[in-house]
Amino acid sequence: MKYIIILTIFISCTPPVDYFGNSVDFKKEIIYLTKFREDSSVKDKYYLTFRQVYEIQKDEIKLREKTLQRYLNLIMGYYGYSEKKIIFKKDKNFIKPLYHVIVQFN
C-alpha cells in the first residue's frame, strides 16, 4: 500500500511528455501530442490527439494553432511529406481536455 501511494505521488509530480518524448511546459505550450495513429484504409491520413489545458481563452487559440503547425511540420519533416491538409479539428473539453485533428499528408 505504501508503494502505491509513493508511486502515485511520484507520477503526478513528473512533467508531461509528448508523443516524441519531449517534456512540455504548460506556461509556454497550450497543447501537446499524446496519440498519433495512421488510418488503415486511407494512405497518409493520420489521427492526432493532443492534450490541452483547461479553459483556453480566445487569445490563446493563436498559440494553440502555432503549436499545432509546429507538430505538423515536425511530422512532415520526419516522414518526408511535402504537403498537408487539415481535414477535421474538434475541441473536446469535458473531464479530460483533448484536441483532435485529422490530417491528410502528401
N, CA, C and O atoms as a GROMACS GRO file, in nm:
protein
  424
    1MET      N    1   0.083  -0.119   0.000
    1MET     CA    2   0.000   0.000   0.000
    1MET      C    3   0.088   0.126   0.000
    1MET      O    4   0.057   0.223  -0.068
    2LYS      N    5   0.197   0.122   0.078
    2LYS     CA    6   0.287   0.237   0.083
    2LYS      C    7   0.347   0.266  -0.055
    2LYS      O    8   0.360   0.381  -0.095
    3TYR      N    9   0.382   0.159  -0.125
    3TYR     CA   10   0.444   0.175  -0.256
    3TYR      C   11   0.348   0.236  -0.358
    3TYR      O   12   0.388   0.314  -0.443
    4ILE      N   13   0.222   0.199  -0.348
    4ILE     CA   14   0.122   0.255  -0.439
    4ILE      C   15   0.106   0.404  -0.415
    4ILE      O   16   0.096   0.481  -0.511
    5ILE      N   17   0.102   0.446  -0.292
    5ILE     CA   18   0.088   0.588  -0.259
    5ILE      C   19   0.211   0.665  -0.306
    5ILE      O   20   0.198   0.771  -0.367
    6ILE      N   21   0.329   0.613  -0.279
    6ILE     CA   22   0.453   0.679  -0.320
    6ILE      C   23   0.462   0.687  -0.473
    6ILE      O   24   0.501   0.789  -0.528
    7LEU      N   25   0.426   0.578  -0.540
    7LEU     CA   26   0.428   0.576  -0.686
    7LEU      C   27   0.329   0.676  -0.745
    7LEU      O   28   0.360   0.743  -0.843
    8THR      N   29   0.210   0.686  -0.687
    8THR     CA   30   0.110   0.781  -0.733
    8THR      C   31   0.159   0.925  -0.718
    8THR      O   32   0.142   1.006  -0.809
    9ILE      N   33   0.219   0.956  -0.608
    9ILE     CA   34   0.273   1.090  -0.585
    9ILE      C   35   0.386   1.119  -0.683
    9ILE      O   36   0.393   1.228  -0.740
   10PHE      N   37   0.474   1.023  -0.704
   10PHE     CA   38   0.586   1.040  -0.796
   10PHE      C   39   0.538   1.064  -0.939
   10PHE      O   40   0.589   1.152  -1.007
   11ILE      N   41   0.441   0.986  -0.985
   11ILE     CA   42   0.390   1.001  -1.122
   11ILE      C   43   0.317   1.134  -1.140
   11ILE      O   44   0.329   1.196  -1.245
   12SER      N   45   0.242   1.178  -1.039
   12SER     CA   46   0.169   1.303  -1.052
   12SER      C   47   0.260   1.426  -1.051
   12SER      O   48   0.219   1.533  -1.097
   13CYS      N   49   0.381   1.412  -1.000
   13CYS     CA   50   0.475   1.524  -0.995
   13CYS      C   51   0.564   1.535  -1.118
   13CYS      O   52   0.631   1.637  -1.135
   14THR      N   53   0.566   1.435  -1.202
   14THR     CA   54   0.652   1.440  -1.322
   14THR      C   55   0.589   1.530  -1.426
   14THR      O   56   0.466   1.533  -1.440
   15PRO      N   57   0.670   1.603  -1.501
   15PRO     CA   58   0.615   1.690  -1.606
   15PRO      C   59   0.560   1.605  -1.721
   15PRO      O   60   0.609   1.495  -1.745
   16PRO      N   61   0.459   1.656  -1.792
   16PRO     CA   62   0.404   1.580  -1.904
   16PRO      C   63   0.505   1.566  -2.017
   16PRO      O   64   0.590   1.652  -2.038
   17VAL      N   65   0.494   1.455  -2.090
   17VAL     CA   66   0.585   1.426  -2.200
   17VAL      C   67   0.500   1.404  -2.325
   17VAL      O   68   0.399   1.333  -2.320
   18ASP      N   69   0.539   1.463  -2.438
   18ASP     CA   70   0.462   1.447  -2.561
   18ASP      C   71   0.496   1.315  -2.631
   18ASP      O   72   0.577   1.237  -2.581
   19TYR      N   73   0.434   1.291  -2.744
   19TYR     CA   74   0.449   1.167  -2.820
   19TYR      C   75   0.594   1.139  -2.858
   19TYR      O   76   0.636   1.023  -2.862
   20PHE      N   77   0.670   1.244  -2.886
   20PHE     CA   78   0.809   1.229  -2.928
   20PHE      C   79   0.907   1.224  -2.812
   20PHE      O   80   1.028   1.216  -2.835
   21GLY      N   81   0.859   1.230  -2.688
   21GLY     CA   82   0.946   1.219  -2.571
   21GLY      C   83   0.997   1.352  -2.519
   21GLY      O   84   1.083   1.354  -2.431
   22ASN      N   85   0.947   1.462  -2.569
   22ASN     CA   86   0.989   1.594  -2.523
   22ASN      C   87   0.905   1.635  -2.403
   22ASN      O   88   0.784   1.613  -2.402
   23SER      N   89   0.967   1.695  -2.302
   23SER     CA   90   0.890   1.744  -2.189
   23SER      C   91   0.816   1.871  -2.230
   23SER      O   92   0.864   1.948  -2.314
   24VAL      N   93   0.701   1.892  -2.170
   24VAL     CA   94   0.613   2.002  -2.208
   24VAL      C   95   0.599   2.098  -2.092
   24VAL      O   96   0.579   2.057  -1.977
   25ASP      N   97   0.610   2.227  -2.121
   25ASP     CA   98   0.592   2.332  -2.022
   25ASP      C   99   0.460   2.404  -2.055
   25ASP      O  100   0.451   2.474  -2.155
   26PHE      N  101   0.359   2.385  -1.970
   26PHE     CA  102   0.228   2.444  -1.998
   26PHE      C  103   0.228   2.596  -1.985
   26PHE      O  104   0.128   2.660  -2.018
   27LYS      N  105   0.336   2.654  -1.938
   27LYS     CA  106   0.344   2.800  -1.937
   27LYS      C  107   0.372   2.853  -2.078
   27LYS      O  108   0.337   2.966  -2.110
   28LYS      N  109   0.435   2.769  -2.162
   28LYS     CA  110   0.469   2.810  -2.298
   28LYS      C  111   0.381   2.743  -2.402
   28LYS      O  112   0.360   2.798  -2.510
   29GLU      N  113   0.330   2.625  -2.372
   29GLU     CA  114   0.252   2.546  -2.467
   29GLU      C  115   0.110   2.528  -2.417
   29GLU      O  116   0.087   2.512  -2.297
   30ILE      N  117   0.015   2.531  -2.508
   30ILE     CA  118  -0.125   2.510  -2.474
   30ILE      C  119  -0.163   2.363  -2.494
   30ILE      O  120  -0.245   2.309  -2.420
   31ILE      N  121  -0.102   2.299  -2.595
   31ILE     CA  122  -0.131   2.159  -2.627
   31ILE      C  123  -0.002   2.080  -2.643
   31ILE      O  124   0.106   2.137  -2.664
   32TYR      N  125  -0.014   1.948  -2.632
   32TYR     CA  126   0.098   1.860  -2.667
   32TYR      C  127   0.041   1.729  -2.721
   32TYR      O  128  -0.065   1.683  -2.678
   33LEU      N  129   0.113   1.669  -2.814
   33LEU     CA  130   0.070   1.549  -2.884
   33LEU      C  131   0.082   1.426  -2.793
   33LEU      O  132   0.188   1.401  -2.735
   34THR      N  133  -0.029   1.350  -2.780
   34THR     CA  134  -0.027   1.229  -2.699
   34THR      C  135  -0.048   1.103  -2.781
   34THR      O  136   0.007   0.998  -2.748
   35LYS      N  137  -0.127   1.110  -2.889
   35LYS     CA  138  -0.152   0.994  -2.975
   35LYS      C  139  -0.134   1.033  -3.120
   35LYS      O  140  -0.170   1.143  -3.162
   36PHE      N  141  -0.079   0.940  -3.197
   36PHE     CA  142  -0.051   0.962  -3.339
   36PHE      C  143  -0.080   0.830  -3.409
   36PHE      O  144   0.002   0.738  -3.402
   37ARG      N  145  -0.194   0.820  -3.477
   37ARG     CA  146  -0.233   0.694  -3.540
   37ARG      C  147  -0.257   0.715  -3.689
   37ARG      O  148  -0.308   0.818  -3.731
   38GLU      N  149  -0.220   0.615  -3.767
   38GLU     CA  150  -0.242   0.618  -3.912
   38GLU      C  151  -0.373   0.548  -3.944
   38GLU      O  152  -0.406   0.446  -3.883
   39ASP      N  153  -0.447   0.602  -4.040
   39ASP     CA  154  -0.570   0.539  -4.087
   39ASP      C  155  -0.534   0.414  -4.165
   39ASP      O  156  -0.449   0.418  -4.254
   40SER      N  157  -0.599   0.303  -4.134
   40SER     CA  158  -0.566   0.177  -4.200
   40SER      C  159  -0.622   0.168  -4.341
   40SER      O  160  -0.574   0.087  -4.421
   41SER      N  161  -0.723   0.247  -4.374
   41SER     CA  162  -0.785   0.237  -4.506
   41SER      C  163  -0.741   0.347  -4.603
   41SER      O  164  -0.750   0.328  -4.724
   42VAL      N  165  -0.696   0.461  -4.552
   42VAL     CA  166  -0.656   0.573  -4.637
   42VAL      C  167  -0.507   0.600  -4.616
   42VAL      O  168  -0.462   0.622  -4.503
   43LYS      N  169  -0.432   0.597  -4.725
   43LYS     CA  170  -0.288   0.618  -4.716
   43LYS      C  171  -0.255   0.762  -4.675
   43LYS      O  172  -0.316   0.856  -4.726
   44ASP      N  173  -0.160   0.777  -4.586
   44ASP     CA  174  -0.107   0.907  -4.540
   44ASP      C  175  -0.210   0.993  -4.467
   44ASP      O  176  -0.195   1.115  -4.461
   45LYS      N  177  -0.314   0.931  -4.411
   45LYS     CA  178  -0.412   1.002  -4.330
   45LYS      C  179  -0.386   0.965  -4.184
   45LYS      O  180  -0.376   0.847  -4.151
   46TYR      N  181  -0.374   1.066  -4.098
   46TYR     CA  182  -0.339   1.043  -3.958
   46TYR      C  183  -0.439   1.109  -3.864
   46TYR      O  184  -0.497   1.214  -3.893
   47TYR      N  185  -0.457   1.044  -3.751
   47TYR     CA  186  -0.541   1.094  -3.643
   47TYR      C  187  -0.449   1.137  -3.531
   47TYR      O  188  -0.375   1.055  -3.476
   48LEU      N  189  -0.453   1.263  -3.496
   48LEU     CA  190  -0.368   1.318  -3.390
   48LEU      C  191  -0.455   1.357  -3.272
   48LEU      O  192  -0.560   1.420  -3.289
   49THR      N  193  -0.413   1.319  -3.153
   49THR     CA  194  -0.483   1.357  -3.031
   49THR      C  195  -0.387   1.436  -2.944
   49THR      O  196  -0.277   1.389  -2.912
   50PHE      N  197  -0.429   1.555  -2.907
   50PHE     CA  198  -0.350   1.644  -2.824
   50PHE      C  199  -0.416   1.658  -2.688
   50PHE      O  200  -0.538   1.660  -2.679
   51ARG      N  201  -0.337   1.669  -2.584
   51ARG     CA  202  -0.384   1.706  -2.453
   51ARG      C  203  -0.370   1.856  -2.444
   51ARG      O  204  -0.271   1.911  -2.492
   52GLN      N  205  -0.467   1.924  -2.386
   52GLN     CA  206  -0.459   2.070  -2.376
   52GLN      C  207  -0.497   2.116  -2.237
   52GLN      O  208  -0.552   2.039  -2.157
   53VAL      N  209  -0.468   2.241  -2.209
   53VAL     CA  210  -0.502   2.298  -2.079
   53VAL      C  211  -0.653   2.323  -2.073
   53VAL      O  212  -0.719   2.334  -2.176
   54TYR      N  213  -0.704   2.331  -1.951
   54TYR     CA  214  -0.846   2.362  -1.934
   54TYR      C  215  -0.872   2.507  -1.970
   54TYR      O  216  -0.786   2.593  -1.955
   55GLU      N  217  -0.992   2.532  -2.018
   55GLU     CA  218  -1.040   2.668  -2.041
   55GLU      C  219  -0.945   2.754  -2.124
   55GLU      O  220  -0.885   2.848  -2.072
   56ILE      N  221  -0.932   2.721  -2.249
   56ILE     CA  222  -0.848   2.802  -2.338
   56ILE      C  223  -0.920   2.934  -2.367
   56ILE      O  224  -1.038   2.936  -2.403
   57GLN      N  225  -0.848   3.043  -2.350
   57GLN     CA  226  -0.902   3.176  -2.377
   57GLN      C  227  -0.891   3.207  -2.526
   57GLN      O  228  -0.816   3.141  -2.598
   58LYS      N  229  -0.965   3.306  -2.572
   58LYS     CA  230  -0.964   3.341  -2.714
   58LYS      C  231  -0.825   3.384  -2.762
   58LYS      O  232  -0.787   3.354  -2.876
   59ASP      N  233  -0.750   3.452  -2.678
   59ASP     CA  234  -0.616   3.495  -2.719
   59ASP      C  235  -0.516   3.380  -2.722
   59ASP      O  236  -0.409   3.394  -2.781
   60GLU      N  237  -0.549   3.266  -2.660
   60GLU     CA  238  -0.461   3.151  -2.661
   60GLU      C  239  -0.483   3.058  -2.781
   60GLU      O  240  -0.403   2.968  -2.805
   61ILE      N  241  -0.590   3.079  -2.855
   61ILE     CA  242  -0.619   2.995  -2.972
   61ILE      C  243  -0.508   3.011  -3.076
   61ILE      O  244  -0.471   2.914  -3.142
   62LYS      N  245  -0.457   3.131  -3.091
   62LYS     CA  246  -0.348   3.155  -3.185
   62LYS      C  247  -0.222   3.076  -3.146
   62LYS      O  248  -0.153   3.024  -3.233
   63LEU      N  249  -0.194   3.068  -3.017
   63LEU     CA  250  -0.080   2.991  -2.968
   63LEU      C  251  -0.102   2.841  -2.991
   63LEU      O  252  -0.008   2.769  -3.026
   64ARG      N  253  -0.226   2.795  -2.973
   64ARG     CA  254  -0.258   2.655  -2.999
   64ARG      C  255  -0.237   2.620  -3.146
   64ARG      O  256  -0.181   2.515  -3.178
   65GLU      N  257  -0.280   2.708  -3.236
   65GLU     CA  258  -0.262   2.684  -3.379
   65GLU      C  259  -0.114   2.686  -3.417
   65GLU      O  260  -0.071   2.609  -3.503
   66LYS      N  261  -0.038   2.773  -3.355
   66LYS     CA  262   0.106   2.779  -3.381
   66LYS      C  263   0.174   2.649  -3.338
   66LYS      O  264   0.259   2.596  -3.409
   67THR      N  265   0.136   2.597  -3.222
   67THR     CA  266   0.191   2.471  -3.173
   67THR      C  267   0.148   2.356  -3.261
   67THR      O  268   0.227   2.265  -3.288
   68LEU      N  269   0.023   2.356  -3.307
   68LEU     CA  270  -0.026   2.253  -3.399
   68LEU      C  271   0.057   2.252  -3.527
   68LEU      O  272   0.098   2.146  -3.574
   69GLN      N  273   0.081   2.368  -3.584
   69GLN     CA  274   0.161   2.377  -3.706
   69GLN      C  275   0.304   2.329  -3.684
   69GLN      O  276   0.365   2.269  -3.772
   70ARG      N  277   0.358   2.356  -3.566
   70ARG     CA  278   0.493   2.309  -3.532
   70ARG      C  279   0.498   2.157  -3.530
   70ARG      O  280   0.592   2.097  -3.582
   71TYR      N  281   0.398   2.094  -3.469
   71TYR     CA  282   0.391   1.948  -3.468
   71TYR      C  283   0.372   1.892  -3.609
   71TYR      O  284   0.436   1.792  -3.645
   72LEU      N  285   0.286   1.954  -3.689
   72LEU     CA  286   0.264   1.906  -3.825
   72LEU      C  287   0.391   1.918  -3.909
   72LEU      O  288   0.422   1.829  -3.988
   73ASN      N  289   0.464   2.027  -3.894
   73ASN     CA  290   0.591   2.043  -3.965
   73ASN      C  291   0.695   1.941  -3.919
   73ASN      O  292   0.774   1.892  -4.000
   74LEU      N  293   0.694   1.908  -3.790
   74LEU     CA  294   0.784   1.806  -3.738
   74LEU      C  295   0.752   1.669  -3.801
   74LEU      O  296   0.843   1.596  -3.840
   75ILE      N  297   0.624   1.635  -3.808
   75ILE     CA  298   0.582   1.509  -3.869
   75ILE      C  299   0.616   1.507  -4.018
   75ILE      O  300   0.662   1.406  -4.069
   76MET      N  301   0.592   1.618  -4.086
   76MET     CA  302   0.623   1.627  -4.229
   76MET      C  303   0.773   1.606  -4.253
   76MET      O  304   0.811   1.534  -4.345
   77GLY      N  305   0.855   1.667  -4.173
   77GLY     CA  306   0.999   1.652  -4.188
   77GLY      C  307   1.047   1.511  -4.157
   77GLY      O  308   1.136   1.459  -4.223
   78TYR      N  309   0.986   1.451  -4.055
   78TYR     CA  310   1.028   1.317  -4.013
   78TYR      C  311   0.990   1.211  -4.116
   78TYR      O  312   1.070   1.121  -4.144
   79TYR      N  313   0.869   1.220  -4.171
   79TYR     CA  314   0.821   1.119  -4.265
   79TYR      C  315   0.842   1.157  -4.412
   79TYR      O  316   0.815   1.077  -4.501
   80GLY      N  317   0.890   1.278  -4.438
   80GLY     CA  318   0.922   1.318  -4.575
   80GLY      C  319   0.804   1.368  -4.656
   80GLY      O  320   0.807   1.361  -4.779
   81TYR      N  321   0.701   1.418  -4.591
   81TYR     CA  322   0.586   1.474  -4.664
   81TYR      C  323   0.616   1.618  -4.705
   81TYR      O  324   0.693   1.687  -4.639
   82SER      N  325   0.553   1.661  -4.814
   82SER     CA  326   0.574   1.798  -4.859
   82SER      C  327   0.449   1.884  -4.845
   82SER      O  328   0.458   2.007  -4.846
   83GLU      N  329   0.332   1.822  -4.833
   83GLU     CA  330   0.206   1.895  -4.821
   83GLU      C  331   0.121   1.836  -4.710
   83GLU      O  332   0.134   1.719  -4.674
   84LYS      N  333   0.033   1.920  -4.657
   84LYS     CA  334  -0.061   1.874  -4.554
   84LYS      C  335  -0.195   1.944  -4.574
   84LYS      O  336  -0.202   2.057  -4.622
   85LYS      N  337  -0.300   1.874  -4.536
   85LYS     CA  338  -0.434   1.932  -4.539
   85LYS      C  339  -0.506   1.886  -4.412
   85LYS      O  340  -0.523   1.767  -4.389
   86ILE      N  341  -0.547   1.983  -4.331
   86ILE     CA  342  -0.620   1.952  -4.209
   86ILE      C  343  -0.765   1.928  -4.248
   86ILE      O  344  -0.832   2.017  -4.300
   87ILE      N  345  -0.812   1.806  -4.223
   87ILE     CA  346  -0.948   1.767  -4.262
   87ILE      C  347  -1.049   1.799  -4.153
   87ILE      O  348  -1.162   1.838  -4.182
   88PHE      N  349  -1.008   1.781  -4.029
   88PHE     CA  350  -1.103   1.792  -3.918
   88PHE      C  351  -1.032   1.837  -3.792
   88PHE      O  352  -0.920   1.794  -3.764
   89LYS      N  353  -1.098   1.923  -3.715
   89LYS     CA  354  -1.049   1.964  -3.582
   89LYS      C  355  -1.168   1.961  -3.487
   89LYS      O  356  -1.278   2.005  -3.520
   90LYS      N  357  -1.145   1.909  -3.368
   90LYS     CA  358  -1.251   1.906  -3.268
   90LYS      C  359  -1.190   1.932  -3.131
   90LYS      O  360  -1.092   1.869  -3.092
   91ASP      N  361  -1.249   2.025  -3.061
   91ASP     CA  362  -1.205   2.062  -2.927
   91ASP      C  363  -1.298   1.995  -2.827
   91ASP      O  364  -1.416   2.028  -2.821
   92LYS      N  365  -1.246   1.901  -2.751
   92LYS     CA  366  -1.324   1.828  -2.651
   92LYS      C  367  -1.274   1.870  -2.514
   92LYS      O  368  -1.163   1.835  -2.476
   93ASN      N  369  -1.355   1.944  -2.441
   93ASN     CA  370  -1.310   2.000  -2.314
   93ASN      C  371  -1.397   1.952  -2.198
   93ASN      O  372  -1.439   2.031  -2.114
   94PHE      N  373  -1.422   1.820  -2.194
   94PHE     CA  374  -1.504   1.763  -2.088
   94PHE      C  375  -1.421   1.660  -2.012
   94PHE      O  376  -1.368   1.568  -2.073
   95ILE      N  377  -1.408   1.674  -1.885
   95ILE     CA  378  -1.330   1.591  -1.793
   95ILE      C  379  -1.181   1.594  -1.829
   95ILE      O  380  -1.100   1.647  -1.753
   96LYS      N  381  -1.144   1.538  -1.945
   96LYS     CA  382  -1.006   1.538  -1.990
   96LYS      C  383  -1.000   1.625  -2.117
   96LYS      O  384  -1.047   1.582  -2.222
   97PRO      N  385  -0.943   1.745  -2.109
   97PRO     CA  386  -0.944   1.833  -2.225
   97PRO      C  387  -0.854   1.782  -2.338
   97PRO      O  388  -0.732   1.771  -2.321
   98LEU      N  389  -0.914   1.750  -2.452
   98LEU     CA  390  -0.842   1.697  -2.566
   98LEU      C  391  -0.871   1.780  -2.690
   98LEU      O  392  -0.974   1.848  -2.699
   99TYR      N  393  -0.781   1.773  -2.784
   99TYR     CA  394  -0.795   1.842  -2.912
   99TYR      C  395  -0.764   1.738  -3.020
   99TYR      O  396  -0.651   1.690  -3.029
  100HIS      N  397  -0.864   1.703  -3.101
  100HIS     CA  398  -0.850   1.600  -3.204
  100HIS      C  399  -0.832   1.666  -3.341
  100HIS      O  400  -0.903   1.760  -3.376
  101VAL      N  401  -0.736   1.615  -3.417
  101VAL     CA  402  -0.708   1.667  -3.551
  101VAL      C  403  -0.690   1.549  -3.646
  101VAL      O  404  -0.622   1.451  -3.614
  102ILE      N  405  -0.751   1.559  -3.764
  102ILE     CA  406  -0.730   1.461  -3.870
  102ILE      C  407  -0.657   1.532  -3.984
  102ILE      O  408  -0.701   1.637  -4.031
  103VAL      N  409  -0.546   1.474  -4.028
  103VAL     CA  410  -0.461   1.538  -4.128
  103VAL      C  411  -0.434   1.441  -4.242
  103VAL      O  412  -0.411   1.323  -4.220
  104GLN      N  413  -0.439   1.493  -4.365
  104GLN     CA  414  -0.402   1.418  -4.483
  104GLN      C  415  -0.270   1.476  -4.535
  104GLN      O  416  -0.264   1.593  -4.571
  105PHE      N  417  -0.166   1.392  -4.538
  105PHE     CA  418  -0.035   1.435  -4.588
  105PHE      C  419  -0.015   1.385  -4.730
  105PHE      O  420  -0.075   1.285  -4.770
  106ASN      N  421   0.068   1.453  -4.806
  106ASN     CA  422   0.107   1.412  -4.941
  106ASN      C  423   0.257   1.426  -4.957
  106ASN      O  424   0.310   1.397  -5.064
   0.00000   0.00000   0.00000
